[in-house]
Amino acid sequence: MKKKIVFLLFLAAIFLNAQERMALILGNGKYQSHHGILQNVSKDIEIMKKALESVGFSIFLGKDMKIQEMKDKVENFIQEMEKRNPKVVVVYYAGHGIQVDSKQYLLPLDMPDSLSGKLQENLNNKVLVDVVRQNTIKSFKEKKIRPSEAEIAGEIRRCFKESLLRENSLATEDILSRLDTIDKRVNIVILNACRKNGDALFGEMQQGETIQAPEIQGMFVAYTTSPGEAAYNHTIFAESFANFVKEDMTVNKLMKAIGKKLSETQRMDCKDRLDDEFYFLWPLSVNARPVEISNTQGTVKKQENSWHLKGTASFSMQVIPDPEKVYLKVRGKDIYAQKKDKEWVATLDTTTFANDTYSILAYASRKEDQKIYASSAMECIIQNPIPESPVSPPALVPSSPVARKTQEEIKTSPTDESIVYSVTLTLLASVYDCGNGWTNGEDRNSDTKTFSYELKKGEIQNLQWSCSADVVQLSVKSLSLEIEEKGRLKLVGMAKLEDSYNKVQDSVEIKTTQKSSEYLLNCQGSTGSLNIKIEIDVKTVLVFTTLYGIQEPLPYFDHNGTWLLDMSDEAWCNLTVEKQIALASLYQKNYAQSKGIPIEKTISGISMRLIPPGRFWMGSPEGEKDRGSDEKRHRVIISKAFYVGKYEVTQAQWQAVMGNNPAYFKDSGSNAPVEQVSWNDCQKFCKKTGFKLLTEAQWEYACRAGTTTPFNLGENMTPDQVNYNGNYPYAGGAKGEYRIKTVACGSLPNANAWGCYDFHGNVWEWCQDKYQEYSGDNISEPEYQNGSSCLLRGGSWLFNGYRCRSAFRLGGGPDDQLNNLGLRCLCIP
């Protein structure tokens, strides 16, 4: 079986590299008829064009066409196809479509709203009807059928309908019949269009017929919706196709994966009659073996299932199709190969390694999909006479002691002197009963003034205001603002109303602690009365004070009676990342002491770390490199402390709870993170343990741990710190090791300020929320549940550096089980 697969891969590689691929992409969206405009078709066909170009297709594009343009575009493509003789052809259509009498038709922009009039003209043409009648009777006789008059009439009507439809639209069978399936050409036809019955065009009742996708040898036919149904999500298909086209999937599996994405609104209908399996991007096949190098002292001998190596050895590698680079990996060291004829050759000096048994793999990569493909492991035993030199382990340096503070010594509320309140006072004067013909609300009958101050408790601010409203004068004098207990504001003063002769008509004493109040002053005679409305808004300014035992003024804010560290404040953001990490760690320690709770504790066999509450910037700033459009920066409040897993859930922990180990990388050890677990699997794990998945906001807050940089380690990271694809570092960083698998949790030096490991890399971590756009600002504990996919955070061993950023977001299906998807748990104390 393995030989057969390798042989097929070999044929496929020749097939991919030596033969041309052609694609016809047609899209109609700007309909002016009752069929309706399709807004996203233009975008969809561009997505499909780029996706197919990325896997080697020459593109023939047709956009917003009338019927003759559609027919010409298809004819030109067929002629070019016959000239070039490609081995792979894709036809894709997005737009309106209908089904009539067991046939599918694709609608041009000039498709008539009705064909009933033309149909009736044909039925009234006795000469034309007689010709069709004779042909119909002849056809029945050839089939040895004796038809009734009703059957003959029905067939005549059907012929006229088909003729009109072929004249005014494009029949899919006219495309399918022109795709040559000889010489094992791969033909893939994708129709992203409605399949509703179109008899209404002829003024007939819709029959609701069900027409299955045709089965044609050598062809894969895919409808994006089922018979008789509408196609609602053109864009979801195109975007999903672009996401999956470079994955290690046959076209059959690819369409099934897209079908899952579409399953909420429609069901795909596919028929696969291809002669062999087909990949849009064939996986690399890597085969390797060690060989002796002539004229050297090195030896290579195979004994049973092991290779015995001595001195200098060569490794011969065959990779199909052609890769970008090939290399060996020996105990974390990469040894790159050079291409010689049809092989790749790498030289290994075994004397630089200790005598031991090694599992050596050959790896290959290419630009198209940025994946790494591996050979089977080769067990190699190095046997050199040179003794192994002992290596002393590095000395352990104990950390410096930290002075302990009692719970009583740590203040959790600022002093009155350090709290500043932002006060906005608005005075509005308006005439509401005017005797001179003006009505209340007109500009000349009102005046307004806004005052803004920053006050501490006990401070008094004096102000005065004079204004005109119609023919009366208002004078507000000796008005004073005073902050009392807990930010309550007291307003005291006097307001006077004078007429045009400066005679005092009325006065009123102002005394209030309310946010909104009104006072009425009356003027004698016909000039009416005046209403004074007072609006007061009091907010706590971000307080720079020393709290939680931190002897440094920092920004705090009062959230429902609890003072929290504000890591979104400009002063905090201007700190160096080293300072942010140090102060966030101190905040965690002293917050725990002030509440009498531990920083770390073990729950159900899982080590958990305390995450103190606070406010932070979620998302990324506009200037951050490789920032995604879905990373809108906004302030989020985490008002309650929680405990989060110190590490990602390990294989051993999953096994203990669930009784199985689904991990692909079992050879990474029981302390490596569990993977190949879906979002739904994680819900079952949490239900059994009493844990929860983190919301996306909790995840990013715990990950950042006070930092505002792309990573919780700083502006960048290295493969020595984080397990990710070291061939593709972030922002011009140095390349490093690409391990191509998970590593034991906590084995790399990447703990954040709050003592949690591997928030970046190793495996993606499922979050509780659904993927959707951010909304609002300064919101508390957001949790989104309206999206169609589940959220993943943190990047993994497989992906580039930029995907490991604290702000990067990814969506996944709730049943996705991949070898780079895992979880981290949360517990509320």
Buried (B, 14 or more C-beta within 10 A) or exposed (E): EEEEEBEBBBBBBEBBEEBBBBBBBBBBBBBEBEBEEBEBBBBBBBBBBEBBEBBBBEBBBBBBBEBEBBBEBBEEBBEBBEEBEBBBBBBBBBBBBBBBBEBBBBBBBBBBEEBBEBBEEBBEEEEBBEEBBEEBBEEBEEEEEEBEEEEBBEBBBBBBBBBBBBEBBBBBBBBBEBBBBEEEBBBBBBBBBBBBBBBBBBEBEBEEBBBEBBEBEBBBBBBBBBBBBBBBBBBBBBBBBBBBBBBBBBBBBBBBBBBBBBEEBBEBBBBBBBEEBBBBBBBBBBBBBBEBBEEEEBBBEEEEEEBBBBBBBBBBBBBBBBBEBBBBBBEEEBBEBEBEEEBBBBBBEBBEBBBEEBEBBBBBBBEBBBBBBBBEEBEBBBBBEEEEEEEEEEEEEEEEEEEEBEEEEBBBBBEEEBBBBBBEBBBBBBBBBBBEEBEBEEEEBBBEBEBEBEBEBEEEBEBEBEBBBBBBBBBBEEBEBBBEEEBEBBBBBBBBBBBEEEEEBBEBEBEBEEEEBEBEBEBEEEBBBBBBBBBBBBBBBBBBBBBBBBEEBBBBBBBEEEBBBBBBBEEBEEBEBEEBBBBBBBBBBBBBBBBEBBBEBEBBEBBBBBBBBBBBBBBBBEEBEBBBEBBBBBBBBBEBBBBBBBBBBBBBBBBBBBEEBBBBBEEBBBBBBBBBBBBBBBBEBBEEBEBBBBBBBBBBBBBBBBBBBBBBBBBBBBBEBBBBBBBBBBEEBEBBBBBBBBBBBBBBEBBBBBBBBBBBBBBBBBBBBBBBEBEEEEBBEBEBEEEBBBBBBBBBBBBBBBBBBBBBBBBBBBEBBBBBBBBBBBBEE
